[in-house]
Amino acid sequence: MKKEYIIPIFVPHLGCPNACVFCNQTKITGKQKQVTAQEVRDTIEEYLESFKDTENKVEVAFFGGSFTGIEEEKQNELLEVAYEYVKKGQVDSIRISTRPDYIDRKILKRLKKYKVKTIELGVQSTNNYVLERAKRGHTFEDVKRASKWIRHHGFVLGHQMMVGLPESTALDEMNTAKDLIKLKPKMVRIYPVLVIKKTELEEEYQREEYEPLSITQAVERCKEIADLFNQHKVNVIRIGLQNTEEITDPSNPKSQVVAGPYHPAFRQLVEGNLWYDAIVAEIKKYNMKVKVVEIRANPEDINNIIGHKKENMKKLKELYDVDVNLSLDDKIKCGKFEMKILKTYEDLLEEVK
């Protein structure tokens, strides 16, 4: 399978009509000025030079702002540069992210002209009250309409959602996931809300009007949501904001994160929890007290099976007194595993005799 390389181009706050309570794009991306065509070209060239395997797929992705809300001339300027590399065969596709209320047929026709392949919508929630509370400036109706048009025009649809928005409950977020599944995205990103400096949410946090999720709460919510998407074959391409100099532990003086469920390996915490649940469920199927099991899995899954800092192995030992022997098998599909009992407590008692 070919690896996919992403060339990220950040366009913070370009085209964004309002400031959501949680948002300060310049702090999230570390970029505070308008991107130029030359910067796009320089970024693409720099990344292309760093890619060792020219046989892999390459995608230019415009992240950070509401791309289709930018003035049309600027959109064309930026897309034209990326499209040059598509025509030369050095880039395979272009991706943009935008708001649901900044999609219409005219916009989609223009994006087609530049061979844009994927459009990600910042949905965040499908609960209109939660959207209004977060000052998103759009409704779920906008999401449904934009998603339908994107798919019908032949683009790959992606969604972005958040957990822990003000007054949003775990049930609201599960309902959001269910609503999005019905809209048939190919991929989704799940972001737990972090309190970022110089946002309205920071002011609410300081006034004790907003309480962010703990890491445990955020992991539990994201785990349930990711599991639901996995069951419906929706590719979860990110869980949690990417760790950067700005998005890092709040104790770091350079961090722009004031509070919230920040963790440098947040996705591994979520996926490790999913694996732990699956392993425990399999162990419970045996009508006997298990002492040692062998788990055979694809090498790509081993780190998540072990868990962050071997947390899963420790919990299995402490809570169930089960030891796990891991065996690598690249013939087993990613996300699947095989379990075999190596020793039961009856075996152990026999040995003692």
N, C-alpha and C positions, 0 to 999 in steps of 0.2 A: 504493500500500500504506500502511495506517495505521501510524503510529509507535506504539510501546508505551512508556508511561511507567510507571516503577516507583516506588512510595512505600515505602521501606524502614523497617521497624520492627525494631530490634535488641533481642533478649531474651537477653543473654549468660548462659549457664550455667543458665538457668531449666529445671528438669526434667532436667538432665543427671545421671545416676546416678554417674558416675565421671569422673576427670580423665585423659584420654588423655595419653601422654607428650609429645605435641607441642603440647598445647592450653593456652592461657590466654585465654579468650574476652574477659575484660575488657581485656586488652592489645590484642587484635585489633580489637575494636569501639570501644574508647575509652569504653565505657559500663560503670559499675561498680555501678549500683543497679537494683532491680527496676522494670520499666516499668509505668506505670499506665494505666488507661483514658483518663484526661484527656490524658496524653502522647500516646497513640495518636491521639486526636481532634485535638490541636494539630498533630501532625506531618502528618496527612492534610490539614487545612485549609491549612497552610503550603504544602505541595506543590501542592495544587489551585490556589491563588492564583498560583503561579509558572508553571503550565502555560499556554502561550499558545494552543495549538490545542485547543479543546474537543472536536474530532471524533476525536481519537486515543484509543486504548485506555489505560485506567488500571488498574493492579493494585497492591493493597496486599500487601506481602510481609513475612512475619514471619521474620527471619533470626537466626542466631547461636546459638540454643540448641536443645534437644530439645523442640520446642513441645508435642508430644502427651504429654510426660512431666511437664508442669506440672500442678499440681493442677487438677482439672476445673473448679472454680469460677473459677479465674483464666483458664483457656482461654476459657471462655464470656464472661467479662468483656471480654477483649480482642477476641475475634471479634465480639461483639455490636456494638461500636463500628464495626468495619470493615463489618459487614453493613448497618448503617444507611445507609452511603453507597452500597452496592450497591442497596438498595431504592430510594434516591432517584435512581439512575441516574448518579451522579457517579463511581462506581467500577465497573469491569466485572467484576473477579474478585479472588479472594484466593488467596495462595500461602503455604504454610508449609514449613519444613524441619525434619526430625526424624530420629531414629534408627530403624533397621530393627526393633529389638526393642521399639519403642514404637508399634506398629501392630497393631490388631486390629479385628474387625468392629464392635464397639461404638464404638470411636474413629472409624472411618470413617463410621458412621451419623451421629454427632454433627457431624462436619465437613461432611457433606452438608447438614445442617440450616442451616448458616451459608453455604452456597453456596461453600465452598472449591473451587477448580478444580484447583490443582496441588499435588502433594506431592513434595518433593525428599528423598531419602534420603541421609544421610551414610554411604556405603558404605566409602570409602577404599581397601579392598583386598578381593579375594575369596579371598585365601590365608589360611586360618585361622591358620597359624603367624605370619604378619605381623600379623594382627589381634590375636592374643594378645600378641605382642611390643610392640605399640603400646598395649596395655591398652584396647582398644576396648570390651570387655565384650559383644560379640555375635559371631556366626559368619556364614559365607556362607549357611547354611541360613536364618537370620533374614532375610537380604537377599532370598533367593528367595521366601520365603513372603510377606513384606511387599509385594514388587513385584507378585506375582501378585494379591494382594487389592486393591491400589490400582488396578490396571488393570481388574480385574473389577467394581469398584464405580464405574467410570466417571470416575475422576480422571485427570489428566495426570500421568504418572510422570517424575520427574527423578532423576538419580543424581549424586553427587559422589565423585570418586576423587582419590587423591594419588599423587605419584611421589616417591621418595626416602625412604620410611619406613624405620626401622631394619631392616636385613637384607633389605630388599626389593630385588630385582634388576630390570633392564630386562625380562627375560623374565616375571617375576611380574606386572609392570605391563601388559605386552601381553596376558597371559592374563586379567588383570582386565578390561581393555577388551573382550576377546572374550566373557567371561562376561556382562558387562553388556549387550552387544548382544543376546545371546540372551534377555534379560529384557525387551527391547523398550521402553526408555525413549524419550521424545520429545526429551529434552535431557540434557546432561551438563556438569558443571564439572570442570576438571582443575586441581589445585593442587599445585605443587611444594612440598615441605616446607621451611619456614623455621624456624630455631631462634629461639624467642621467649623473652624474659626470664621468669624465675620459672616455668619448666616443668621437668619431669623430663628432657626432652631437652636442655635447657641444661646440666643437671648432667652428663649423659652426654658432651656435647660438651666441657665443661671437663675432664673426666677422660680425654678422647681415646678414648672408647668409641663415639662416633658421629661419622662424617665426613659432612657435608652434601654434596649434589651441587654441582658448579660450575655456573655459568650455562650453559656450553657443554653439559655433560652433561644438565642439566634441559631445555634447549631441544631437544636431540636426542631425548630420551625423549618429551617432550610432542608433538613433531612427528610421530613415528611413531604415537602414540596418536590424535592429532587426525585424522590422515590416515585411519586405520582407521574412526573414527566417521563421518567425512565420506563415505567409501565406502558406508557402511550407512545414510546419510541420518539420522543422529542429530545433532541440532543442538548444537554446542559453544558454549554461551552464555557461558562464561568460561574463560580460561586464566590462572592466577595470581591471587593476592590483590589486591584493589583497593588502589591507592596512597592512603595517608592520612597524617596527622601521626604516627600510631603505627607504621604499616607503611610504612617508608621506608628509605633507605640507612642501614646500620648506623653509618656515620660521623657521622650526624646525632645530636646529643645527645638529642633527643626520641624517637628511634626505639626501638621495643621489639624490633627485630630484632637478634639477636646475630650470626648468621651464616646462610649459605645463599644460594640463587640468587635474590636479590632483584634486580629491575630494573624501573624505572618503566614501561617499554614491553615487558613480557615477552611479552604476546600478539603484539605486532607482530614480535618476534624469531622466534617460532614460525611465524607465518603467512608472514613474509618468507622463511624457510627453505623452507617448502613451495612457495612461488612460484618460488624460485630453482631448486629441484630440477625443477619442471615445465618451466621455460624451458630449462634445460640438456638435459633429456630430448628436448625438441622440436628443439633445435639439432642434437643428435646424430643425428637421423633423416635429416638432409640428407647426401647422399653427396658433399660438397664442403666446402672450407674457407670458412666464412662470416665476413664482415667486418662488415657492418651489417645489422641486422634491424629491422623495424617490428613492434611489438606493439600490437594493438588490444584494449582491454579496457574494462569498465565503470568509470566514474569512481570508484566506491566502492572499487575494488581497486587503484587506482594507487599509493597510499602503500605497500601491502604488496608490490607488484611492485618498486618502487624499493628497498624495504628500509629498515630503521632507519638513519638517517644515510647514505642512499644506498648501503648496504653491498652490495646485490645488483648494482647497476650497476658498482661498483668491482671486485667479484669477477669479473664477466663480462669486464671489460676486462683485469684482471691475469692471470686464469687461461686465458682463451680468446681474448683480444684481439678481443672482439666489442663493437661499439658498438650501443646500443639507442635507437631512436626510439619514443617512446610516443605513442599516438593514443587519444583518448577516444571511446568509442562506447557510449551508454546502451542501445543495442539488444542488446548482448551481455550475456548473463546473468552475474550476479555469480559469481565463481569460475571463469569460462571466459575464454579469450583466443584471438585469432587471430594467427598469425605469418606474416610475409612477408619474403623475402630482398630486401634493397635493394642489397646489394653483396657480391660474393665476392672472394677474393684474386685470382682470374683477372681480374676486372674491374679490380682495382687495378693489376695488372701491365700491362694494356692501356693504362691511363691514363698509366703511367710511360713507356711507349714513345712 
